[in-house]
Amino acid sequence: MTAPACTIVFYHYVRDVERTAFPGIKALSTAEFAAQLDWLAARFRILDGPAFERAALGGEVPDGPTALLTFDDGFVDHYEHAFAEMRRRAVSGIFFVAGSTLGESPSLLNVHKTHFLLSALGAERFGTLVNARLEGLHAGSAAEGRDGIYRYDEAPDVRAKRLLNYELPYEIADRLLDEMFREHVGDPAAFARGLYLSHDMIAEMAYGGMTFGYHTRSHRVLSRLSREEQEAELLDGVALIRRLTGQSAVPFCYPYGFTHTYNQDTLDVLEQAGYSVAFNTVREPANLPVPSRYEVPRFDTRDVVRRHEARVHA
């Protein structure tokens, strides 16, 4: 007998980019998000976080096709747009936040410095400026051959993004992106205060039935870190989310999400820390119960409709 499967969808930016100062950001518009919610609700029973975790870990599995909504990076977008649309439809989901983006002095994550620099500069100029700053620096080629890392992106910036995320020592990438952001966009700390969820927003969303999870402290590629460095990224997350929301079970999702971005040390530390489940970005349905609680697959929002319609018409 085939195991029941859940279609898990992950989202990042949900905004009308033409109304912002950064129209180049790759986002799902609010109208597109609302339409996808309706499309999913017509075909699946949308689970909340606790119901999914029960089914994933061997408890009651709901009848019929199910879906789960997940949101990475903890953007204000999720409060202003996603939460509002979900509340209208009485559906819930899981929102993942990074520890360093919270509090009175949030840090702007490198991944988001890159996104907004790309919007401000364009892919070709961004790549050229990064390469110019790195001229004469041996960066290696550790990321070559990792197909699909940036499968939606334009070619000129791909090498630069691979260098920044997968190859350069973090102290170099941190300094380079900070200098470029200050020069071409503005003060990273001020920008972060307008980009990420506040404690009050998180509390309101949790009260409104949303579940929260952790997304590391600083959004590093975990497999690049030592066991001790991974512990620094992961061990405080469960207590932090519990303190912000009052929930007991705390899920996790991997930065970047590919299976090469975490390792056995990561899985061990997640268990040590007490996370309930962990999500990657392998594009396939999640069987219930899940074979591995710390390797739960998800579909990008841009994949899920296309895959379902292809299967229906096959």
C-alpha positions as protocol buffer text, in pm:
chain_id: "A"
residue {
  index: 1
  type: MET
  ca { x: 0 y: 0 z: 0 }
}
residue {
  index: 2
  type: THR
  ca { x: 137 y: 343 z: -97 }
}
residue {
  index: 3
  type: ALA
  ca { x: 209 y: 568 z: 200 }
}
residue {
  index: 4
  type: PRO
  ca { x: 1 y: 889 z: 221 }
}
residue {
  index: 5
  type: ALA
  ca { x: 201 y: 1188 z: 100 }
}
residue {
  index: 6
  type: CYS
  ca { x: 196 y: 1556 z: 187 }
}
residue {
  index: 7
  type: THR
  ca { x: 277 y: 1829 z: -67 }
}
residue {
  index: 8
  type: ILE
  ca { x: 493 y: 2078 z: 123 }
}
residue {
  index: 9
  type: VAL
  ca { x: 542 y: 2419 z: -37 }
}
residue {
  index: 10
  type: PHE
  ca { x: 805 y: 2676 z: 59 }
}
residue {
  index: 11
  type: TYR
  ca { x: 790 y: 3052 z: 5 }
}
residue {
  index: 12
  type: HIS
  ca { x: 1035 y: 3340 z: 43 }
}
residue {
  index: 13
  type: TYR
  ca { x: 939 y: 3692 z: -66 }
}
residue {
  index: 14
  type: VAL
  ca { x: 565 y: 3763 z: -100 }
}
residue {
  index: 15
  type: ARG
  ca { x: 534 y: 4120 z: -219 }
}
residue {
  index: 16
  type: ASP
  ca { x: 429 y: 4342 z: -506 }
}
residue {
  index: 17
  type: VAL
  ca { x: 780 y: 4434 z: -616 }
}
residue {
  index: 18
  type: GLU
  ca { x: 672 y: 4710 z: -854 }
}
residue {
  index: 19
  type: ARG
  ca { x: 551 y: 4906 z: -550 }
}
residue {
  index: 20
  type: THR
  ca { x: 890 y: 4884 z: -380 }
}
residue {
  index: 21
  type: ALA
  ca { x: 1233 y: 5035 z: -437 }
}
residue {
  index: 22
  type: PHE
  ca { x: 1360 y: 4693 z: -548 }
}
residue {
  index: 23
  type: PRO
  ca { x: 1153 y: 4572 z: -843 }
}
residue {
  index: 24
  type: GLY
  ca { x: 1421 y: 4317 z: -935 }
}
residue {
  index: 25
  type: ILE
  ca { x: 1358 y: 4102 z: -628 }
}
residue {
  index: 26
  type: LYS
  ca { x: 1227 y: 3758 z: -727 }
}
residue {
  index: 27
  type: ALA
  ca { x: 900 y: 3743 z: -540 }
}
residue {
  index: 28
  type: LEU
  ca { x: 553 y: 3597 z: -555 }
}
residue {
  index: 29
  type: SER
  ca { x: 305 y: 3883 z: -585 }
}
residue {
  index: 30
  type: THR
  ca { x: 28 y: 3910 z: -327 }
}
residue {
  index: 31
  type: ALA
  ca { x: -230 y: 3827 z: -595 }
}
residue {
  index: 32
  type: GLU
  ca { x: -30 y: 3523 z: -706 }
}
residue {
  index: 33
  type: PHE
  ca { x: 2 y: 3408 z: -346 }
}
residue {
  index: 34
  type: ALA
  ca { x: -371 y: 3444 z: -285 }
}
residue {
  index: 35
  type: ALA
  ca { x: -446 y: 3253 z: -604 }
}
residue {
  index: 36
  type: GLN
  ca { x: -208 y: 2975 z: -506 }
}
residue {
  index: 37
  type: LEU
  ca { x: -371 y: 2947 z: -164 }
}
residue {
  index: 38
  type: ASP
  ca { x: -707 y: 2902 z: -334 }
}
residue {
  index: 39
  type: TRP
  ca { x: -559 y: 2651 z: -580 }
}
residue {
  index: 40
  type: LEU
  ca { x: -407 y: 2447 z: -297 }
}
residue {
  index: 41
  type: ALA
  ca { x: -720 y: 2465 z: -79 }
}
residue {
  index: 42
  type: ALA
  ca { x: -929 y: 2330 z: -368 }
}
residue {
  index: 43
  type: ARG
  ca { x: -706 y: 2023 z: -404 }
}
residue {
  index: 44
  type: PHE
  ca { x: -556 y: 1953 z: -61 }
}
residue {
  index: 45
  type: ARG
  ca { x: -637 y: 1965 z: 305 }
}
residue {
  index: 46
  type: ILE
  ca { x: -391 y: 2228 z: 431 }
}
residue {
  index: 47
  type: LEU
  ca { x: -240 y: 2111 z: 759 }
}
residue {
  index: 48
  type: ASP
  ca { x: -120 y: 2331 z: 1041 }
}
residue {
  index: 49
  type: GLY
  ca { x: 223 y: 2274 z: 1192 }
}
residue {
  index: 50
  type: PRO
  ca { x: 118 y: 2049 z: 1484 }
}
residue {
  index: 51
  type: ALA
  ca { x: -107 y: 1831 z: 1263 }
}
residue {
  index: 52
  type: PHE
  ca { x: 175 y: 1782 z: 1015 }
}
residue {
  index: 53
  type: GLU
  ca { x: 423 y: 1693 z: 1289 }
}
residue {
  index: 54
  type: ARG
  ca { x: 186 y: 1436 z: 1437 }
}
residue {
  index: 55
  type: ALA
  ca { x: 140 y: 1270 z: 1097 }
}
residue {
  index: 56
  type: ALA
  ca { x: 509 y: 1296 z: 1011 }
}
residue {
  index: 57
  type: LEU
  ca { x: 621 y: 1131 z: 1334 }
}
residue {
  index: 58
  type: GLY
  ca { x: 384 y: 834 z: 1330 }
}
residue {
  index: 59
  type: GLY
  ca { x: 61 y: 975 z: 1467 }
}
residue {
  index: 60
  type: GLU
  ca { x: -275 y: 1018 z: 1299 }
}
residue {
  index: 61
  type: VAL
  ca { x: -253 y: 1067 z: 922 }
}
residue {
  index: 62
  type: PRO
  ca { x: -544 y: 1270 z: 777 }
}
residue {
  index: 63
  type: ASP
  ca { x: -750 y: 1116 z: 497 }
}
residue {
  index: 64
  type: GLY
  ca { x: -705 y: 1242 z: 144 }
}
residue {
  index: 65
  type: PRO
  ca { x: -434 y: 1459 z: -13 }
}
residue {
  index: 66
  type: THR
  ca { x: -268 y: 1706 z: 223 }
}
residue {
  index: 67
  type: ALA
  ca { x: -45 y: 2011 z: 191 }
}
residue {
  index: 68
  type: LEU
  ca { x: 172 y: 2218 z: 425 }
}
residue {
  index: 69
  type: LEU
  ca { x: 274 y: 2583 z: 377 }
}
residue {
  index: 70
  type: THR
  ca { x: 623 y: 2687 z: 491 }
}
residue {
  index: 71
  type: PHE
  ca { x: 795 y: 3027 z: 478 }
}
residue {
  index: 72
  type: ASP
  ca { x: 1169 y: 3086 z: 503 }
}
residue {
  index: 73
  type: ASP
  ca { x: 1371 y: 3381 z: 635 }
}
residue {
  index: 74
  type: GLY
  ca { x: 1117 y: 3561 z: 853 }
}
residue {
  index: 75
  type: PHE
  ca { x: 1030 y: 3860 z: 633 }
}
residue {
  index: 76
  type: VAL
  ca { x: 786 y: 4136 z: 720 }
}
residue {
  index: 77
  type: ASP
  ca { x: 625 y: 4023 z: 391 }
}
residue {
  index: 78
  type: HIS
  ca { x: 503 y: 3717 z: 578 }
}
residue {
  index: 79
  type: TYR
  ca { x: 321 y: 3928 z: 835 }
}
residue {
  index: 80
  type: GLU
  ca { x: 183 y: 4195 z: 602 }
}
residue {
  index: 81
  type: HIS
  ca { x: 80 y: 3974 z: 310 }
}
residue {
  index: 82
  type: ALA
  ca { x: 99 y: 3598 z: 375 }
}
residue {
  index: 83
  type: PHE
  ca { x: -49 y: 3603 z: 725 }
}
residue {
  index: 84
  type: ALA
  ca { x: -330 y: 3833 z: 617 }
}
residue {
  index: 85
  type: GLU
  ca { x: -432 y: 3608 z: 326 }
}
residue {
  index: 86
  type: MET
  ca { x: -401 y: 3291 z: 533 }
}
residue {
  index: 87
  type: ARG
  ca { x: -608 y: 3433 z: 816 }
}
residue {
  index: 88
  type: ARG
  ca { x: -887 y: 3518 z: 569 }
}
residue {
  index: 89
  type: ARG
  ca { x: -895 y: 3152 z: 467 }
}
residue {
  index: 90
  type: ALA
  ca { x: -847 y: 3007 z: 817 }
}
residue {
  index: 91
  type: VAL
  ca { x: -532 y: 2818 z: 716 }
}
residue {
  index: 92
  type: SER
  ca { x: -198 y: 2798 z: 892 }
}
residue {
  index: 93
  type: GLY
  ca { x: 165 y: 2723 z: 818 }
}
residue {
  index: 94
  type: ILE
  ca { x: 521 y: 2720 z: 951 }
}
residue {
  index: 95
  type: PHE
  ca { x: 746 y: 3028 z: 945 }
}
residue {
  index: 96
  type: PHE
  ca { x: 1124 y: 2992 z: 986 }
}
residue {
  index: 97
  type: VAL
  ca { x: 1332 y: 3274 z: 1135 }
}
residue {
  index: 98
  type: ALA
  ca { x: 1707 y: 3320 z: 1176 }
}
residue {
  index: 99
  type: GLY
  ca { x: 1825 y: 3417 z: 1523 }
}
residue {
  index: 100
  type: SER
  ca { x: 2049 y: 3709 z: 1425 }
}
residue {
  index: 101
  type: THR
  ca { x: 1761 y: 3885 z: 1246 }
}
residue {
  index: 102
  type: LEU
  ca { x: 1560 y: 3919 z: 1567 }
}
residue {
  index: 103
  type: GLY
  ca { x: 1569 y: 4173 z: 1844 }
}
residue {
  index: 104
  type: GLU
  ca { x: 1640 y: 4545 z: 1862 }
}
residue {
  index: 105
  type: SER
  ca { x: 1960 y: 4523 z: 1653 }
}
residue {
  index: 106
  type: PRO
  ca { x: 1889 y: 4271 z: 1377 }
}
residue {
  index: 107
  type: SER
  ca { x: 2165 y: 4168 z: 1137 }
}
residue {
  index: 108
  type: LEU
  ca { x: 2110 y: 4171 z: 763 }
}
residue {
  index: 109
  type: LEU
  ca { x: 2192 y: 3822 z: 637 }
}
residue {
  index: 110
  type: ASN
  ca { x: 2443 y: 3785 z: 355 }
}
residue {
  index: 111
  type: VAL
  ca { x: 2190 y: 3602 z: 139 }
}
residue {
  index: 112
  type: HIS
  ca { x: 1961 y: 3907 z: 151 }
}
residue {
  index: 113
  type: LYS
  ca { x: 2242 y: 4157 z: 97 }
}
residue {
  index: 114
  type: THR
  ca { x: 2305 y: 3964 z: -223 }
}
residue {
  index: 115
  type: HIS
  ca { x: 1938 y: 3969 z: -329 }
}
residue {
  index: 116
  type: PHE
  ca { x: 1901 y: 4345 z: -288 }
}
residue {
  index: 117
  type: LEU
  ca { x: 2239 y: 4420 z: -443 }
}
residue {
  index: 118
  type: LEU
  ca { x: 2133 y: 4216 z: -744 }
}
residue {
  index: 119
  type: SER
  ca { x: 1812 y: 4415 z: -767 }
}
residue {
  index: 120
  type: ALA
  ca { x: 1995 y: 4747 z: -736 }
}
residue {
  index: 121
  type: LEU
  ca { x: 2283 y: 4663 z: -971 }
}
residue {
  index: 122
  type: GLY
  ca { x: 2158 y: 4395 z: -1209 }
}
residue {
  index: 123
  type: ALA
  ca { x: 2312 y: 4052 z: -1249 }
}
residue {
  index: 124
  type: GLU
  ca { x: 2592 y: 4149 z: -1486 }
}
residue {
  index: 125
  type: ARG
  ca { x: 2716 y: 4450 z: -1289 }
}
residue {
  index: 126
  type: PHE
  ca { x: 2688 y: 4262 z: -960 }
}
residue {
  index: 127
  type: GLY
  ca { x: 2903 y: 3979 z: -1091 }
}
residue {
  index: 128
  type: THR
  ca { x: 3154 y: 4221 z: -1239 }
}
residue {
  index: 129
  type: LEU
  ca { x: 3190 y: 4418 z: -915 }
}
residue {
  index: 130
  type: VAL
  ca { x: 3228 y: 4106 z: -703 }
}
residue {
  index: 131
  type: ASN
  ca { x: 3492 y: 3967 z: -936 }
}
residue {
  index: 132
  type: ALA
  ca { x: 3675 y: 4301 z: -942 }
}
residue {
  index: 133
  type: ARG
  ca { x: 3694 y: 4307 z: -562 }
}
residue {
  index: 134
  type: LEU
  ca { x: 3821 y: 3951 z: -559 }
}
residue {
  index: 135
  type: GLU
  ca { x: 4079 y: 3999 z: -833 }
}
residue {
  index: 136
  type: GLY
  ca { x: 4396 y: 3821 z: -739 }
}
residue {
  index: 137
  type: LEU
  ca { x: 4228 y: 3616 z: -465 }
}
residue {
  index: 138
  type: HIS
  ca { x: 4231 y: 3237 z: -512 }
}
residue {
  index: 139
  type: ALA
  ca { x: 3873 y: 3124 z: -444 }
}
residue {
  index: 140
  type: GLY
  ca { x: 3886 y: 2758 z: -543 }
}
residue {
  index: 141
  type: SER
  ca { x: 3610 y: 2572 z: -724 }
}
residue {
  index: 142
  type: ALA
  ca { x: 3437 y: 2372 z: -454 }
}
residue {
  index: 143
  type: ALA
  ca { x: 3090 y: 2447 z: -586 }
}
residue {
  index: 144
  type: GLU
  ca { x: 3153 y: 2352 z: -948 }
}
residue {
  index: 145
  type: GLY
  ca { x: 2928 y: 2072 z: -1066 }
}
residue {
  index: 146
  type: ARG
  ca { x: 2656 y: 2130 z: -806 }
}
residue {
  index: 147
  type: ASP
  ca { x: 2378 y: 2144 z: -1060 }
}
residue {
  index: 148
  type: GLY
  ca { x: 2058 y: 2318 z: -961 }
}
residue {
  index: 149
  type: ILE
  ca { x: 2194 y: 2547 z: -689 }
}
residue {
  index: 150
  type: TYR
  ca { x: 2080 y: 2858 z: -876 }
}
residue {
  index: 151
  type: ARG
  ca { x: 1862 y: 2707 z: -1146 }
}
residue {
  index: 152
  type: TYR
  ca { x: 1635 y: 3012 z: -1174 }
}
residue {
  index: 153
  type: ASP
  ca { x: 1913 y: 3271 z: -1192 }
}
residue {
  index: 154
  type: GLU
  ca { x: 2078 y: 3448 z: -1479 }
}
residue {
  index: 155
  type: ALA
  ca { x: 2429 y: 3338 z: -1571 }
}
residue {
  index: 156
  type: PRO
  ca { x: 2636 y: 3654 z: -1501 }
}
residue {
  index: 157
  type: ASP
  ca { x: 2591 y: 3640 z: -1123 }
}
residue {
  index: 158
  type: VAL
  ca { x: 2606 y: 3263 z: -1070 }
}
residue {
  index: 159
  type: ARG
  ca { x: 2984 y: 3240 z: -1022 }
}
residue {
  index: 160
  type: ALA
  ca { x: 2978 y: 3534 z: -781 }
}
residue {
  index: 161
  type: LYS
  ca { x: 2699 y: 3380 z: -572 }
}
residue {
  index: 162
  type: ARG
  ca { x: 2875 y: 3045 z: -559 }
}
residue {
  index: 163
  type: LEU
  ca { x: 3192 y: 3216 z: -441 }
}
residue {
  index: 164
  type: LEU
  ca { x: 3009 y: 3413 z: -173 }
}
residue {
  index: 165
  type: ASN
  ca { x: 2800 y: 3125 z: -38 }
}
residue {
  index: 166
  type: TYR
  ca { x: 3009 y: 2813 z: -97 }
}
residue {
  index: 167
  type: GLU
  ca { x: 3376 y: 2894 z: -146 }
}
residue {
  index: 168
  type: LEU
  ca { x: 3507 y: 3216 z: 6 }
}
residue {
  index: 169
  type: PRO
  ca { x: 3601 y: 3219 z: 375 }
}
residue {
  index: 170
  type: TYR
  ca { x: 3307 y: 3377 z: 553 }
}
residue {
  index: 171
  type: GLU
  ca { x: 3511 y: 3664 z: 693 }
}
residue {
  index: 172
  type: ILE
  ca { x: 3594 y: 3770 z: 334 }
}
residue {
  index: 173
  type: ALA
  ca { x: 3237 y: 3727 z: 207 }
}
residue {
  index: 174
  type: ASP
  ca { x: 3102 y: 3916 z: 510 }
}
residue {
  index: 175
  type: ARG
  ca { x: 3334 y: 4212 z: 456 }
}
residue {
  index: 176
  type: LEU
  ca { x: 3284 y: 4225 z: 79 }
}
residue {
  index: 177
  type: LEU
  ca { x: 2904 y: 4217 z: 97 }
}
residue {
  index: 178
  type: ASP
  ca { x: 2893 y: 4469 z: 382 }
}
residue {
  index: 179
  type: GLU
  ca { x: 3109 y: 4715 z: 187 }
}
residue {
  index: 180
  type: MET
  ca { x: 2911 y: 4668 z: -135 }
}
residue {
  index: 181
  type: PHE
  ca { x: 2577 y: 4701 z: 42 }
}
residue {
  index: 182
  type: ARG
  ca { x: 2679 y: 5023 z: 217 }
}
residue {
  index: 183
  type: GLU
  ca { x: 2805 y: 5167 z: -110 }
}
residue {
  index: 184
  type: HIS
  ca { x: 2514 y: 5075 z: -335 }
}
residue {
  index: 185
  type: VAL
  ca { x: 2207 y: 5032 z: -109 }
}
residue {
  index: 186
  type: GLY
  ca { x: 2248 y: 5176 z: 240 }
}
residue {
  index: 187
  type: ASP
  ca { x: 2305 y: 5094 z: 605 }
}
residue {
  index: 188
  type: PRO
  ca { x: 2256 y: 4718 z: 659 }
}
residue {
  index: 189
  type: ALA
  ca { x: 2129 y: 4753 z: 1016 }
}
residue {
  index: 190
  type: ALA
  ca { x: 1860 y: 5005 z: 923 }
}
residue {
  index: 191
  type: PHE
  ca { x: 1761 y: 4794 z: 623 }
}
residue {
  index: 192
  type: ALA
  ca { x: 1730 y: 4483 z: 842 }
}
residue {
  index: 193
  type: ARG
  ca { x: 1489 y: 4657 z: 1079 }
}
residue {
  index: 194
  type: GLY
  ca { x: 1244 y: 4703 z: 793 }
}
residue {
  index: 195
  type: LEU
  ca { x: 1296 y: 4361 z: 634 }
}
residue {
  index: 196
  type: TYR
  ca { x: 1250 y: 4108 z: 915 }
}
residue {
  index: 197
  type: LEU
  ca { x: 968 y: 4014 z: 1152 }
}
residue {
  index: 198
  type: SER
  ca { x: 967 y: 4183 z: 1491 }
}
residue {
  index: 199
  type: HIS
  ca { x: 896 y: 4007 z: 1818 }
}
residue {
  index: 200
  type: ASP
  ca { x: 551 y: 4165 z: 1828 }
}
residue {
  index: 201
  type: MET
  ca { x: 468 y: 4041 z: 1477 }
}
residue {
  index: 202
  type: ILE
  ca { x: 581 y: 3690 z: 1566 }
}
residue {
  index: 203
  type: ALA
  ca { x: 373 y: 3695 z: 1885 }
}
residue {
  index: 204
  type: GLU
  ca { x: 62 y: 3809 z: 1693 }
}
residue {
  index: 205
  type: MET
  ca { x: 111 y: 3544 z: 1426 }
}
residue {
  index: 206
  type: ALA
  ca { x: 164 y: 3272 z: 1685 }
}
residue {
  index: 207
  type: TYR
  ca { x: -152 y: 3381 z: 1865 }
}
residue {
  index: 208
  type: GLY
  ca { x: -326 y: 3364 z: 1527 }
}
residue {
  index: 209
  type: GLY
  ca { x: -239 y: 2996 z: 1487 }
}
residue {
  index: 210
  type: MET
  ca { x: 92 y: 3011 z: 1298 }
}
residue {
  index: 211
  type: THR
  ca { x: 381 y: 2783 z: 1392 }
}
residue {
  index: 212
  type: PHE
  ca { x: 741 y: 2907 z: 1403 }
}
residue {
  index: 213
  type: GLY
  ca { x: 1066 y: 2725 z: 1345 }
}
residue {
  index: 214
  type: TYR
  ca { x: 1437 y: 2803 z: 1339 }
}
residue {
  index: 215
  type: HIS
  ca { x: 1657 y: 2872 z: 1037 }
}
residue {
  index: 216
  type: THR
  ca { x: 2001 y: 2884 z: 1211 }
}
residue {
  index: 217
  type: ARG
  ca { x: 2152 y: 3188 z: 1376 }
}
residue {
  index: 218
  type: SER
  ca { x: 2316 y: 3344 z: 1069 }
}
residue {
  index: 219
  type: HIS
  ca { x: 2211 y: 3145 z: 758 }
}
residue {
  index: 220
  type: ARG
  ca { x: 2546 y: 2977 z: 690 }
}
residue {
  index: 221
  type: VAL
  ca { x: 2594 y: 2664 z: 479 }
}
residue {
  index: 222
  type: LEU
  ca { x: 2611 y: 2421 z: 770 }
}
residue {
  index: 223
  type: SER
  ca { x: 2825 y: 2159 z: 594 }
}
residue {
  index: 224
  type: ARG
  ca { x: 3101 y: 2421 z: 565 }
}
residue {
  index: 225
  type: LEU
  ca { x: 3120 y: 2454 z: 945 }
}
residue {
  index: 226
  type: SER
  ca { x: 3287 y: 2248 z: 1215 }
}
residue {
  index: 227
  type: ARG
  ca { x: 3075 y: 2058 z: 1467 }
}
residue {
  index: 228
  type: GLU
  ca { x: 3134 y: 2335 z: 1723 }
}
residue {
  index: 229
  type: GLU
  ca { x: 3038 y: 2605 z: 1475 }
}
residue {
  index: 230
  type: GLN
  ca { x: 2722 y: 2417 z: 1386 }
}
residue {
  index: 231
  type: GLU
  ca { x: 2631 y: 2393 z: 1754 }
}
residue {
  index: 232
  type: ALA
  ca { x: 2667 y: 2772 z: 1780 }
}
residue {
  index: 233
  type: GLU
  ca { x: 2425 y: 2807 z: 1486 }
}
residue {
  index: 234
  type: LEU
  ca { x: 2168 y: 2558 z: 1612 }
}
residue {
  index: 235
  type: LEU
  ca { x: 2162 y: 2489 z: 1985 }
}
residue {
  index: 236
  type: ASP
  ca { x: 1988 y: 2811 z: 2100 }
}
residue {
  index: 237
  type: GLY
  ca { x: 1705 y: 2792 z: 1846 }
}
residue {
  index: 238
  type: VAL
  ca { x: 1460 y: 2569 z: 2028 }
}
residue {
  index: 239
  type: ALA
  ca { x: 1465 y: 2781 z: 2345 }
}
residue {
  index: 240
  type: LEU
  ca { x: 1440 y: 3104 z: 2143 }
}
residue {
  index: 241
  type: ILE
  ca { x: 1132 y: 2995 z: 1947 }
}
residue {
  index: 242
  type: ARG
  ca { x: 965 y: 2861 z: 2260 }
}
residue {
  index: 243
  type: ARG
  ca { x: 1028 y: 3194 z: 2434 }
}
residue {
  index: 244
  type: LEU
  ca { x: 885 y: 3396 z: 2143 }
}
residue {
  index: 245
  type: THR
  ca { x: 576 y: 3183 z: 2078 }
}
residue {
  index: 246
  type: GLY
  ca { x: 501 y: 2957 z: 2374 }
}
residue {
  index: 247
  type: GLN
  ca { x: 495 y: 2649 z: 2148 }
}
residue {
  index: 248
  type: SER
  ca { x: 665 y: 2331 z: 2268 }
}
residue {
  index: 249
  type: ALA
  ca { x: 769 y: 2156 z: 1944 }
}
residue {
  index: 250
  type: VAL
  ca { x: 1014 y: 2352 z: 1726 }
}
residue {
  index: 251
  type: PRO
  ca { x: 1084 y: 2255 z: 1362 }
}
residue {
  index: 252
  type: PHE
  ca { x: 1389 y: 2356 z: 1159 }
}
residue {
  index: 253
  type: CYS
  ca { x: 1478 y: 2420 z: 796 }
}
residue {
  index: 254
  type: TYR
  ca { x: 1822 y: 2424 z: 634 }
}
residue {
  index: 255
  type: PRO
  ca { x: 1965 y: 2740 z: 477 }
}
residue {
  index: 256
  type: TYR
  ca { x: 1977 y: 2684 z: 100 }
}
residue {
  index: 257
  type: GLY
  ca { x: 1823 y: 2342 z: 161 }
}
residue {
  index: 258
  type: PHE
  ca { x: 2021 y: 2115 z: -72 }
}
residue {
  index: 259
  type: THR
  ca { x: 2139 y: 1786 z: 74 }
}
residue {
  index: 260
  type: HIS
  ca { x: 2503 y: 1890 z: 36 }
}
residue {
  index: 261
  type: THR
  ca { x: 2444 y: 2190 z: 265 }
}
residue {
  index: 262
  type: TYR
  ca { x: 2427 y: 1973 z: 579 }
}
residue {
  index: 263
  type: ASN
  ca { x: 2600 y: 1659 z: 703 }
}
residue {
  index: 264
  type: GLN
  ca { x: 2588 y: 1395 z: 973 }
}
residue {
  index: 265
  type: ASP
  ca { x: 2715 y: 1644 z: 1233 }
}
residue {
  index: 266
  type: THR
  ca { x: 2415 y: 1862 z: 1147 }
}
residue {
  index: 267
  type: LEU
  ca { x: 2169 y: 1577 z: 1196 }
}
residue {
  index: 268
  type: ASP
  ca { x: 2332 y: 1488 z: 1528 }
}
residue {
  index: 269
  type: VAL
  ca { x: 2319 y: 1846 z: 1654 }
}
residue {
  index: 270
  type: LEU
  ca { x: 1954 y: 1883 z: 1552 }
}
residue {
  index: 271
  type: GLU
  ca { x: 1870 y: 1578 z: 1759 }
}
residue {
  index: 272
  type: GLN
  ca { x: 2085 y: 1701 z: 2048 }
}
residue {
  index: 273
  type: ALA
  ca { x: 1906 y: 2037 z: 2041 }
}
residue {
  index: 274
  type: GLY
  ca { x: 1560 y: 1878 z: 2036 }
}
residue {
  index: 275
  type: TYR
  ca { x: 1414 y: 1997 z: 1705 }
}
residue {
  index: 276
  type: SER
  ca { x: 1096 y: 1812 z: 1610 }
}
residue {
  index: 277
  type: VAL
  ca { x: 1152 y: 1784 z: 1231 }
}
residue {
  index: 278
  type: ALA
  ca { x: 1375 y: 1949 z: 969 }
}
residue {
  index: 279
  type: PHE
  ca { x: 1299 y: 2046 z: 609 }
}
residue {
  index: 280
  type: ASN
  ca { x: 1529 y: 2050 z: 307 }
}
residue {
  index: 281
  type: THR
  ca { x: 1449 y: 2148 z: -54 }
}
residue {
  index: 282
  type: VAL
  ca { x: 1442 y: 1809 z: -225 }
}
residue {
  index: 283
  type: ARG
  ca { x: 1151 y: 1846 z: -468 }
}
residue {
  index: 284
  type: GLU
  ca { x: 927 y: 1549 z: -390 }
}
residue {
  index: 285
  type: PRO
  ca { x: 619 y: 1473 z: -177 }
}
residue {
  index: 286
  type: ALA
  ca { x: 675 y: 1388 z: 189 }
}
residue {
  index: 287
  type: ASN
  ca { x: 556 y: 1039 z: 275 }
}
residue {
  index: 288
  type: LEU
  ca { x: 367 y: 1013 z: 605 }
}
residue {
  index: 289
  type: PRO
  ca { x: 509 y: 913 z: 839 }
}
residue {
  index: 290
  type: VAL
  ca { x: 840 y: 1051 z: 714 }
}
residue {
  index: 291
  type: PRO
  ca { x: 1132 y: 808 z: 666 }
}
residue {
  index: 292
  type: SER
  ca { x: 1375 y: 1060 z: 819 }
}
residue {
  index: 293
  type: ARG
  ca { x: 1247 y: 1329 z: 1056 }
}
residue {
  index: 294
  type: TYR
  ca { x: 1538 y: 1560 z: 973 }
}
residue {
  index: 295
  type: GLU
  ca { x: 1516 y: 1531 z: 595 }
}
residue {
  index: 296
  type: VAL
  ca { x: 1162 y: 1628 z: 501 }
}
residue {
  index: 297
  type: PRO
  ca { x: 1129 y: 1731 z: 132 }
}
residue {
  index: 298
  type: ARG
  ca { x: 955 y: 2044 z: -1 }
}
residue {
  index: 299
  type: PHE
  ca { x: 851 y: 2200 z: -332 }
}
residue {
  index: 300
  type: ASP
  ca { x: 935 y: 2555 z: -431 }
}
residue {
  index: 301
  type: THR
  ca { x: 619 y: 2758 z: -493 }
}
residue {
  index: 302
  type: ARG
  ca { x: 724 y: 2782 z: -859 }
}
residue {
  index: 303
  type: ASP
  ca { x: 727 y: 2403 z: -891 }
}
residue {
  index: 304
  type: VAL
  ca { x: 417 y: 2280 z: -713 }
}
residue {
  index: 305
  type: VAL
  ca { x: 142 y: 2387 z: -955 }
}
residue {
  index: 306
  type: ARG
  ca { x: 348 y: 2286 z: -1258 }
}
residue {
  index: 307
  type: ARG
  ca { x: 416 y: 1940 z: -1112 }
}
residue {
  index: 308
  type: HIS
  ca { x: 55 y: 1876 z: -1013 }
}
residue {
  index: 309
  type: GLU
  ca { x: -86 y: 1978 z: -1349 }
}
residue {
  index: 310
  type: ALA
  ca { x: 172 y: 1768 z: -1533 }
}
residue {
  index: 311
  type: ARG
  ca { x: 75 y: 1465 z: -1325 }
}
residue {
  index: 312
  type: VAL
  ca { x: -298 y: 1521 z: -1381 }
}
residue {
  index: 313
  type: HIS
  ca { x: -254 y: 1542 z: -1758 }
}
residue {
  index: 314
  type: ALA
  ca { x: -1 y: 1261 z: -1788 }
}
